[in-house]
Amino acid sequence: MNKISESKDYTKRLLERFVKYVKIWSESDGNAADNGVFPSTERQWDMARILEEDMKALGMSEVQLTDGCYVYGRLPGNDAFSESVLFLAHMDTVDEVTGKDVKPQIFENYEGQEIKLNNGVVHSVESDEALAEAATNRETIITTDGSTLLGGDDKCGIAAILTAIEYLQEHKEEKHCNIEVIFSPDEETGHGMDKVPMELIKSKLAYTVDGGNIGELESECFNAWAADVTFTGKACHTGDAKKGKMVNAVSMAGKFLSLLPHTMTPETTENYEGFIAPMEVTGSIDSCKVQLLLRSFSPDEIEQQKCIVSDCAEAAAISFNGKKEIKFKQQYLNMKEKMDQHPEVLEKLRKAFREAGVAIMEKPIRGGTDGSRLTEMGIPCPNIFTGGHKYHSRYEWVSLNQMAKAADILVNIVRV
Ligand SMILES: [Zn+2]
């Protein structure tokens, strides 16, 4: 059933909500977050306070803004059924493109005409398959004005969740289970679950609403490890370096990088293929450090990648008669293993998609999500589409109709 996407009234309210939220500047700061600042920007509090007010206005209970800048609220079930489901979305936007002074442009019943925006940003159905599809369906789309990102990542998710709550509040005849909602800061910096209020969460299953094109359902992500390879050499005057007096750590790092297989880089892999990504080189003759990311959907392949890194580092060190040290660190794990232990989570979700008439497109996430962290903490948490496209760019656009379908799916999930 499509209670929201087929209602002009609710779709309009969804749009108003979305436009209101994208106009609030809530960019996070990756550098500050990595230096331990949490939330990484003060402006995320502005967004959080507004969401707190809006959740109260919707009559949600136990609404609170935690010390860590998480907004939490509940909608108690109206049936004897006691199950509880958690919905999550993040309120920050990425810092690669500014999210300040967003001026959303709305194209109602978009017919596929070329859209020219500031800074040479052009949308054309010839070069964007998803946009062509949206034009065929005469969907209402929302773009930036070309000078900022839109912030549909993840304000689509927030707007869809709150519109689903509003619908349920106004239709008490719809029996639904207990619902918990958390809006989190700093997802884009990778720290979104650092201070998540686990003590408040009663649900045993959760859904992030943070995906892209209609139909997307994500329940697998990378296993992620970091590797620091440090080469130690011996510095001396360059004019007097022969006969083993100098051992050059920079040369060892270069040799190491050249030995890594070129078929296993982010640039040469896709879909279910894993990679080894050199990210940063720092140092001098004495000591030179190479930082890498290891990514794979399979734990076995991660072990192989560790062996490759170790072997290449060893060979580089030997050929220059130097030393190497390697440190591996786990970052996050593929959700699939835990998800497989709770098949009901995905079954419920697939049923909700079918009821909304949305064809399911299951695909792996070539990264991690707040959902992967939460899944590791024991609450399985797949990710649902939002109707957002071309995230993290001035080319970002959103389909209102698809966002409404996401809201329909949320209603279907909690309906008893
Ligand atoms: Zn996101």
Residues whose N, C-alpha, C, O or C-beta is under 5 A from the ligand:
A	BS01	ZN	D153 D154 D210
